[in-house]
């Protein structure tokens, strides 16, 4: 009987690990965000900025949308060039846009990319459609073509 209990507990524990892995299948990781930015910057360089930005924005099930990850791009003036989650933002200047705590996160991301060329920015509070609230987010950004940046964000804890 004890042998069967040990086997049952082992199966339950393994099932719990599997359930935990499945739950994380909806959230992107830091490694996945960085890889997506690298892939996006490579497309900007190989296909040209306009074609790449269109791909980032207009293809809801493309290579640049995975789990809760998507690409967004800005020029250094704060003009939105691509936005994988909300195409209505493209063409708008969001340089002074602030999070709910008053943090000018687009400006700060641009400043970081200008200074370092690439890196993680955050945390900042951003609307999370999955929770219908404002959650902590951080974004990995790299300089794109010319005076632009390409980024992918993740919610903290992923």
N, C-alpha and C positions, 0 to 999 in steps of 0.2 A: 504494500500500500504506500509506503514511504517513497519507494522508487517511482510510482505513478504520480505522486504529488510533486516530486522534484521535476519530473518531465513536464507536468502541467504548468508549473511555475516558469520553467524555461521557455515553454511555448508562449505563455502570456507575455513574458518579458520581451521575447523576440517580436511578438505582435505589436507591442507598445512601441518598440523601436521603429517598426515598419510604419505604424500610424504617424509617428512623429516625422518620419521622412516624407510621407505623403502630404502632411500639413504644410511643410516647407516648400512643396512644389509650386505654390502660388507666389512666392516671394523670391526675387532675385538676390544674389549674393554680391559681395564686393568683387570677387573674382569675375563673375559674369558681367557685372557692370563695366569693369575695366576692359574685358575682352570685347564687349559690344562697342565701346568707344574706339578701341584700336581698329576694329573692323570698319566702323563708320568713317574714321579719318582716312583709312586706306581707300574707301570708296570715293570720298571727296577728291582725293589726289588722283585716282585712276579714271573716274568717270566724269569728273568736273563737279563743281559745287552745286549748280542748279539741278542737275539730274539726281545727285545724292540727296539734296534737301527734299526734293519731291518724293523720293523713295522713303525717307524717314517719316514724312508727314502723311502721305496718301495711301500707304499699304498697311491696312489694319492687321494683317496676319503675316507680314513679311519678316525678313531676317532681323529687323531692327525693332521688333516688339516681341518680348518674351516674358511670360509671367507678368509681373508688375513693372518691368523695365521697358523703357522707350528712350529714344534719342531726342534731344533738343539742341538747337544751335542758335547762337547769337553772334552778331558782329560786335566789335568793341565799343560801338556807340549805344548798344542795348537794343538794337532792332532784332526781333525774333525772325530767324531765317527758316527754322524747321521746328515742328512740335508734334511728336508722335502721339500725344494723348489728347491734344486740343488744337486742331488745325485753325481754329478761329484766332489763335494768338499770332499766327504768322503775319508779318508785316507791321506789327505793333511795336512801338518802342516801350520797353518794359524796364529800362535802366534804373528807374527809381522805385520800382515795385518792391514792397516790403512784406515780410511775413507778419503774422498777427502780433509779434513782439516788437515790430518796428525795425527789423533787421533788413537792410537793402541787399538781399541775397544775390540778385542778378549783378548789380554793381560790384559786390564783393567777389563773386566768381570771376568776373572779367578782370578785376584787379589782380587776383591770384594768378590767373593764366598769363596776364601781361608780365608779371614778375617772375614766375617759375616755369611757364610753358605747359605745365600739367600738374595735376594733383587732386587731392580730395578737399572739398569745401563743405563745411557744416560743423555742427548741426544747425538746421533752421526748421521752422515749423511750416508744413505744407499740407494742403488738403489731401486726405487719403480717401479715395472713393470707396475703398473696401470697408473702412470704419466709419465713414461719414463724419469724420472729425479732422482736426489738425494734429498730425503726428510729426515727430522728429525725423528729418530726412537729411541725407548727405549726398553730395553728387561728385562723381569723378569727371573731371574736365581736362581736355587737351586742346592746344591750339590747332585750329583747322587750317584752311587755306587763307593766307594773308592775315588780316586782323579779325579773325573769327575764333570762336571756341565751339567745341562739340562736347556734349555732356550726357551722362546717364546717371539718374539718382536712385538711391535705395532708401527704404525706411530703416531707421535705426533698429538694431537687433538682428539684422540679416547678415 
